[in-house]
Amino acid sequence: MRAQTALITGASSGIGSELAKLAAADGCGLVLVSRRQDRLEALASDLSVAHGIAARVLTADLARPGSPRRIFEDLEKERVAVDILVNNAGLGLYGEFSTSDLDRQLEVVEVNVVALTELTRLLLPGMIERGRGRILNVASTAAFQPGPYMAVYYATKAYVLSFSEALAEELKETGVTVSALCPGPVTTEFQEVAGVDAALFPKPLVMEASDVARAGWAAAKRGKRVVIPGIANRVMKETVRFSPRRLVTAAAGRLQKKRDPGKKRAH
């Protein structure tokens, strides 16, 4: 049997980069996708040498419509079969919805929802035909509650979680599994660019990207449908579940207001 190939979006840094390292360590060939070609090429080179695997680089901006289709066509042209799809790329925008930039809000939806859905739909039939495959969608603990001042971002992550769980049920007899990774605050460039001060969050909730990636990769290998890394984050999720919805929303809004309003874009 040939070695498996994993396609990872948002692979140039953070959780995506850490997931690429884990996949390579398991002997998987890689297709690394991101906007930043220099970082992708450096990562691909390092992992190829360290683990003796094939690593391809595809530069793409998933905020641009049509990017998933172009990725798929490139793979078809090179006859690359994807066995593991990791939809990790994410975009967030801070600010009041009524005054924030509409085009950027739509980019959040394009990356977090449209590109994830399109890539999944394009690559899934091949997995089903081969009778095996794994899909890991990176959601967030934001999926479990509304998020004032990041309303679109939180809503997109709720979509990712719901979509993943529904698809997992549809595919339960096919040999293909779907997992949703729901981390809490993570020390990555996403947080830095978005103007999120990690000190705003209780320390037990904040995790390193490498730890989150290990939890997500292990869950995907087991076919676990939902994984929330960290005991504190799992407790927080249950607290949200049993608290009045309006109270949860108000608390999230107060936390978001403490952010730096000068930094608005994250990828």
Helices and strands as residue ranges (DSSP letters): E 5-9, H 14-25, E 29-34, H 37-51, E 55-59, H 67-77, E 84-87, E 92-93, H 102-109, I 110-115, H 116-130, E 133-138, G 141-144, H 151-170, E 176-181, H 189-193, G 198-200, G 203-205, H 209-222, E 226-227, H 231-242, H 245-256, E 265-266
